[in-house]
Amino acid sequence: MYKRLVIIGGGGHGKVIADIALKSGYKDICFVDDNVGGDCMGYPIIGKSCNLEQLNNGETDFVIAIGDNQIRKRIAEQHKLNWVTLVHPSAQIAYGVQIGIGSVVMAGAVINPEAMIGQHCIINTCAVIEHDNQLGDYVHVSPNATLGGTVHVGSCTHIGIGATVRNNISIGENTVIGAGAVVVKEISGGGVYIGIPAHLKT
Ligand SMILES: CC(C)(COP(=O)(O)OP(=O)(O)OC[C@H]1O[C@@H](n2cnc3c(N)ncnc32)[C@H](O)[C@@H]1OP(=O)(O)O)[C@@H](O)C(=O)NCCC(=O)NCCS
C-alpha cells in the first residue's frame, strides 16, 4: 500500500521525480516549495519547508527534489521525516548495489555491481556508475555523466552533465566537475574543475 508522497521542490527536477513516483505506484502526490505556490505538473503545492513537520503524520513519504547538494543536505539534516528512495523502472541496478535512503535514480541510469550510493544522492538521467564505485551522501551525478570502475566521490560533490571520470579515481568532497570534463587524476576536494583533462577553473 503506497502512502502519500510529498516532493520538496516544485521545479523541473521535481517534475522528473513526480514521474518516477507515478511509475512506482504513488497516486497521492503533492509538493512543498518555499518560492512558488499553485501546482506542479497538476499536483498541488501545499506549503513551504517550514510546514514539513506538520505534514509528517506517519502516513506520508518524503523526497527532496532540489539539485543543489548543500540545500538538499540542509533540509535532510533539519527534518526527521520518512525519506524514500525512488528508482525509475528503466534504470539498471546490478547485483550488490546499495542505494542510500532519500536518493533518486533517473531513467536509463546504470549502476553496476557492488557500487555504493550514499543518502540523498541524485543519479540523473542515463548516468553510468560503474562497478565498485563509492559515492558519499548528497552527491549529484548529472545526465550522461560516466564514472568508470572503482571511482570514489566525496559527499556533496557535483559531477556535471556529460562528464567522464576515469576508473580508479578519487574525487573529494564539495567539488564541482564541470559539464563535459574528463577527470584523469585524483582531485583532493573543493574547487571547480573543467576541461579535458580536467583542471582547476581559475
Ligand atoms: C563549470 C561550471 C560550474 C562553471 O560555472 P560558472 O562559474 O557560472 O562559469 P561561467 O558560465 O561564468 O563561465 C566562465 C568561463 O568558464 C567557461 N566554462 C564554463 N563551464 C565550462 C565547462 N564545463 N567546460 C569548459 N569551460 C567552461 C566559460 O566558457 C567561460 O569562459 P570565458 O571566461 O572564456 O568566457 C558550469 O559551467 C558547469 O559546467 N556546471 C555543470 C552544470 C550541470 O552539469 N548541470 C546539470 C543539471 S542536471
The ligand as an SDF file (V2000), in Angstrom:
LIG
                    3D

 48 50  0  0  0  0  0  0  0  0999 V2000
   31.7900   24.5810  -14.5490 C   0  0  0  0  0  0  0  0  0  0  0  0
   30.6150   25.4460  -14.1680 C   0  0  0  0  0  0  0  0  0  0  0  0
   30.1650   25.1090  -12.7320 C   0  0  0  0  0  0  0  0  0  0  0  0
   31.0900   26.8960  -14.2100 C   0  0  0  0  0  0  0  0  0  0  0  0
   30.0390   27.7490  -13.9420 O   0  0  0  0  0  0  0  0  0  0  0  0
   30.3260   29.3410  -13.8160 P   0  0  0  0  0  0  0  0  0  0  0  0
   31.3420   29.5570  -12.7540 O   0  0  0  0  0  0  0  0  0  0  0  0
   28.9920   30.0030  -13.6790 O   0  0  0  0  0  0  0  0  0  0  0  0
   31.0280   29.6540  -15.1830 O   0  0  0  0  0  0  0  0  0  0  0  0
   30.5660   30.6580  -16.3540 P   0  0  0  0  0  0  0  0  0  0  0  0
   29.3560   30.1170  -17.0460 O   0  0  0  0  0  0  0  0  0  0  0  0
   30.5120   32.0480  -15.7780 O   0  0  0  0  0  0  0  0  0  0  0  0
   31.7930   30.5800  -17.3530 O   0  0  0  0  0  0  0  0  0  0  0  0
   33.0730   31.1010  -17.0170 C   0  0  0  0  0  0  0  0  0  0  0  0
   34.0660   30.6380  -18.0570 C   0  0  0  0  0  0  0  0  0  0  0  0
   34.2700   29.2220  -17.9120 O   0  0  0  0  0  0  0  0  0  0  0  0
   33.9300   28.5430  -19.1500 C   0  0  0  0  0  0  0  0  0  0  0  0
   33.2420   27.3040  -18.7830 N   0  0  0  0  0  0  0  0  0  0  0  0
   32.1450   27.1980  -18.0090 C   0  0  0  0  0  0  0  0  0  0  0  0
   31.8040   25.8990  -17.8730 N   0  0  0  0  0  0  0  0  0  0  0  0
   32.6980   25.1920  -18.5750 C   0  0  0  0  0  0  0  0  0  0  0  0
   32.8610   23.8110  -18.8220 C   0  0  0  0  0  0  0  0  0  0  0  0
   32.0300   22.9110  -18.2850 N   0  0  0  0  0  0  0  0  0  0  0  0
   33.8880   23.4130  -19.5860 N   0  0  0  0  0  0  0  0  0  0  0  0
   34.7400   24.3220  -20.1320 C   0  0  0  0  0  0  0  0  0  0  0  0
   34.6330   25.6470  -19.9350 N   0  0  0  0  0  0  0  0  0  0  0  0
   33.6260   26.0820  -19.1610 C   0  0  0  0  0  0  0  0  0  0  0  0
   33.0200   29.5090  -19.8940 C   0  0  0  0  0  0  0  0  0  0  0  0
   33.0640   29.2550  -21.2750 O   0  0  0  0  0  0  0  0  0  0  0  0
   33.6030   30.8240  -19.5050 C   0  0  0  0  0  0  0  0  0  0  0  0
   34.7510   31.0400  -20.2630 O   0  0  0  0  0  0  0  0  0  0  0  0
   35.2150   32.5300  -20.7270 P   0  0  0  0  0  0  0  0  0  0  0  0
   35.5110   33.2680  -19.4500 O   0  0  0  0  0  0  0  0  0  0  0  0
   36.4250   32.2860  -21.5560 O   0  0  0  0  0  0  0  0  0  0  0  0
   34.0630   33.1060  -21.4780 O   0  0  0  0  0  0  0  0  0  0  0  0
   29.4150   25.2550  -15.0980 C   0  0  0  0  0  0  0  0  0  0  0  0
   29.5870   25.8610  -16.3630 O   0  0  0  0  0  0  0  0  0  0  0  0
   29.0830   23.7940  -15.3220 C   0  0  0  0  0  0  0  0  0  0  0  0
   29.6430   23.1040  -16.1860 O   0  0  0  0  0  0  0  0  0  0  0  0
   28.1220   23.3120  -14.4960 N   0  0  0  0  0  0  0  0  0  0  0  0
   27.5760   21.9830  -14.5860 C   0  0  0  0  0  0  0  0  0  0  0  0
   26.1090   22.0920  -14.9920 C   0  0  0  0  0  0  0  0  0  0  0  0
   25.4260   20.7560  -14.9630 C   0  0  0  0  0  0  0  0  0  0  0  0
   26.0150   19.7180  -15.1020 O   0  0  0  0  0  0  0  0  0  0  0  0
   24.1540   20.7850  -14.7690 N   0  0  0  0  0  0  0  0  0  0  0  0
   23.3800   19.5570  -14.6650 C   0  0  0  0  0  0  0  0  0  0  0  0
   21.9790   19.8790  -14.3590 C   0  0  0  0  0  0  0  0  0  0  0  0
   21.0100   18.4290  -14.3090 S   0  0  0  0  0  0  0  0  0  0  0  0
  1  2  1  0
  2  3  1  0
  2  4  1  0
  2 36  1  0
  4  5  1  0
  5  6  1  0
  6  7  2  0
  6  8  1  0
  6  9  1  0
  9 10  1  0
 10 11  2  0
 10 12  1  0
 10 13  1  0
 13 14  1  0
 14 15  1  0
 15 16  1  0
 15 30  1  0
 16 17  1  0
 17 18  1  0
 17 28  1  0
 18 19  1  0
 18 27  1  0
 19 20  2  0
 20 21  1  0
 21 22  1  0
 21 27  2  0
 22 23  1  0
 22 24  2  0
 24 25  1  0
 25 26  2  0
 26 27  1  0
 28 29  1  0
 28 30  1  0
 30 31  1  0
 31 32  1  0
 32 33  2  0
 32 34  1  0
 32 35  1  0
 36 37  1  0
 36 38  1  0
 38 39  2  0
 38 40  1  0
 40 41  1  0
 41 42  1  0
 42 43  1  0
 43 44  2  0
 43 45  1  0
 45 46  1  0
 46 47  1  0
 47 48  1  0
M  END
$$$$
